[in-house]
């Protein structure tokens, strides 16, 4: 029996460039070149590499001489679907603040001082103006808190992302003396829970907020938020607060802090238990702080139980300190200009959870 004849493929040379395939290397180069000034302004004397090298180099000699047992702390994070809001608004001026804050707050929550930062930006097709705006916003926030933007990656990946869609990721690295690590191990029953206010949603809860505002209520980013004087876009793009300098200042002043929780995805409900030792829980008095407009709006517009609200959103508290009752007044005095408020207490309870008390 005769088999099917094998098909022969004749390959003719095609005149197709990398640019024809959707990758324009010059675009990325343009964006980086236009951001070099801002990037270099973040450099300290410890940065010994230049922009464009294969790896960033950071001299630790002057840093480590101040430590007996230095511990490196790292964090990687993104900005979630807040990036979609920035795209709708065509405004990327603060998205770098969000990224740096998300990463550096996590590093500082251990007591560590953030030192360096790396960013990763990817899209289906790079827009040099947008990329430059993002990089500059990252650099501005890094400079503000004394962190060096030592490198990054810009990737153009046609077919991977939707048209004009961007992904943004950052990595922060810091250092702390081992004996000064804040990990919650010293938290005890009777300790006080203090909170610092957030600026808004920060970088969490955007999938629900976007679905409510844009799909269910058909709001536009240029519409005024119902009952308020700011637009939907302005409210949603309110930058993620950076608490790292505040935390580091308390550590340098040798303040006795038992635990620090950065209130990100999972809200107060999921983030505070991450630092609680076994056998302890926390009671939060949810009427102790002033809610900002976005949360008033969400409370009115969404039919959710309190626990789901406080697990989805930060609800106005961006950072939590747990301190001894005898040190509460001192800490609150140091943080009086930062809006610090007492919001709860640590209790003996094996469930290791957060209880919400309505007032």
TAZI-V278989 format. One record per pair of residues at least 4 apart in sequence whose C-alpha atoms are under 6 Angstrom apart, sorted by sequence separation. I is the first residue (numbers start at 1). J is the second residue. If there is no record, write none. Layout:
i;j
I;J
I;J
//
This chain:
i;j
16;20
19;23
29;33
36;40
43;47
60;64
86;90
97;101
100;104
101;105
105;109
108;112
128;132
132;136
143;147
161;165
206;210
210;214
211;215
212;216
213;217
214;218
233;237
245;249
251;255
263;267
266;270
268;272
295;299
298;302
308;312
309;313
332;336
336;340
18;23
19;24
86;91
107;112
108;113
142;147
214;219
250;255
335;340
86;92
213;219
224;230
225;231
49;56
224;231
225;232
49;57
223;231
224;232
263;271
48;57
222;231
223;232
48;58
47;58
221;232
261;272
46;58
221;233
46;59
79;99
78;99
291;316
77;103
76;103
75;103
126;156
116;147
125;156
115;147
116;148
117;149
120;152
122;154
124;156
116;149
118;151
119;152
120;153
121;154
122;155
123;156
124;157
118;152
120;154
122;156
123;157
124;158
124;161
96;134
202;240
96;137
97;138
92;134
96;138
123;165
268;310
269;311
94;137
123;166
267;310
93;137
97;141
122;166
267;311
122;167
266;311
267;312
121;167
266;312
267;313
121;168
267;314
120;168
120;169
119;169
119;170
118;170
118;171
117;171
117;172
263;318
288;343
116;172
263;319
116;173
262;319
115;173
261;319
285;343
114;173
115;174
261;320
284;343
285;344
114;174
260;320
284;344
113;174
204;265
260;321
283;344
112;174
113;175
259;321
283;345
112;175
259;322
282;345
112;176
258;322
282;346
258;323
281;346
282;347
257;323
281;347
280;347
104;172
280;348
281;349
103;172
279;348
280;349
111;181
279;349
280;350
110;181
111;182
187;258
279;350
281;352
283;354
110;182
186;258
280;352
281;353
282;354
283;355
284;356
285;357
286;358
287;359
281;354
284;357
184;258
184;259
183;259
182;259
273;353
269;354
78;168
78;169
184;275
77;169
184;276
77;170
56;150
76;170
76;171
75;171
31;128
35;132
75;172
38;136
74;172
74;173
31;131
39;139
73;173
27;128
31;132
35;136
38;139
42;143
73;174
72;174
73;175
72;175
71;175
43;148
71;176
42;148
70;176
70;177
71;178
205;312
69;177
205;313
69;178
67;177
198;316
197;316
198;317
197;317
198;318
196;317
197;318
195;317
196;318
196;319
79;203
82;206
195;319
81;206
195;320
194;320
194;321
193;321
193;322
192;322
192;323
191;323
23;156
191;324
192;325
191;325
22;158
108;244
105;243
105;244
98;239
101;242
98;240
196;339
196;340
195;340
195;341
194;341
194;342
194;343
193;343
109;260
193;344
193;345
192;345
191;345
191;346
190;346
189;346
189;347
189;348
//
